[in-house]
Amino acid sequence: MTPSFYGLSTKDMVLAISYIILIGLILAYHWSVVEFIIAAIAVTLAFFAGNMKKDKRISEQEKPRD
């Protein structure tokens, strides 16, 4: 079991760090609010897409056949 920080898992902390990096980019490159929102949505979608389960049919098709 991995240690948690106030009940947050490792994946949640990775997402939080990515948001911190986005805020750093805003400050460094003077992004507009719209650019930040688009980037935040893209990071969030990528995070949740990475957590999705694979469909059984897809995983069966990926198995190497002898």
VEXDREN-2710 file (C-alpha; in Angstrom, 1 decimal):
% VEXDREN-2710
k/r/px/py/pz
1/MET/0.0/0.0/0.0
2/THR/1.4/3.4/-1.0
3/PRO/1.4/6.2/1.5
4/SER/-1.2/8.9/1.0
5/PHE/-1.1/12.6/1.5
6/TYR/-4.4/13.7/3.2
7/GLY/-6.2/10.7/1.6
8/LEU/-5.0/11.4/-2.0
9/SER/-3.6/8.6/-4.1
10/THR/-0.5/8.7/-6.2
11/LYS/-2.6/9.3/-9.4
12/ASP/-4.3/12.3/-7.7
13/MET/-1.0/13.8/-6.8
14/VAL/0.3/13.4/-10.4
15/LEU/-2.8/15.3/-11.6
16/ALA/-2.2/18.0/-9.0
17/ILE/1.4/18.4/-10.0
18/SER/0.3/18.8/-13.7
19/TYR/-2.0/21.6/-12.6
20/ILE/0.8/23.2/-10.7
21/ILE/3.0/23.0/-13.9
22/LEU/0.1/24.6/-15.8
23/ILE/0.0/27.5/-13.4
24/GLY/3.8/27.9/-13.8
25/LEU/3.4/28.0/-17.5
26/ILE/0.8/30.8/-17.1
27/LEU/3.1/32.8/-15.1
28/ALA/6.2/32.2/-17.3
29/TYR/4.5/32.7/-20.7
30/HIS/1.7/35.1/-19.8
31/TRP/-1.1/32.8/-21.1
32/SER/-4.6/34.0/-21.2
33/VAL/-7.4/32.5/-19.2
34/VAL/-8.8/30.8/-22.3
35/GLU/-5.5/29.1/-23.0
36/PHE/-5.3/27.9/-19.4
37/ILE/-8.8/26.5/-19.5
38/ILE/-8.1/24.6/-22.7
39/ALA/-4.9/23.2/-21.4
40/ALA/-6.5/22.2/-18.1
41/ILE/-9.3/20.4/-19.9
42/ALA/-6.8/18.6/-22.1
43/VAL/-4.8/17.5/-19.1
44/THR/-7.9/16.3/-17.3
45/LEU/-9.2/14.4/-20.3
46/ALA/-5.8/12.7/-20.8
47/PHE/-5.8/11.8/-17.1
48/PHE/-9.2/10.2/-17.1
49/ALA/-8.6/8.5/-20.5
50/GLY/-5.5/6.9/-19.0
51/ASN/-7.6/5.5/-16.1
52/MET/-10.2/3.9/-18.4
53/LYS/-10.6/0.1/-18.5
54/LYS/-9.9/-1.7/-21.7
55/ASP/-12.8/-3.4/-23.4
56/LYS/-12.6/-7.2/-23.1
57/ARG/-12.8/-7.6/-26.9
58/ILE/-9.9/-5.3/-27.5
59/SER/-7.7/-7.0/-25.0
60/GLU/-8.5/-10.4/-26.5
61/GLN/-7.6/-9.2/-30.0
62/GLU/-4.3/-7.9/-28.7
63/LYS/-3.2/-11.3/-27.4
64/PRO/-0.5/-12.9/-29.6
65/ARG/-1.7/-15.9/-31.5
66/ASP/0.5/-18.9/-32.1
END
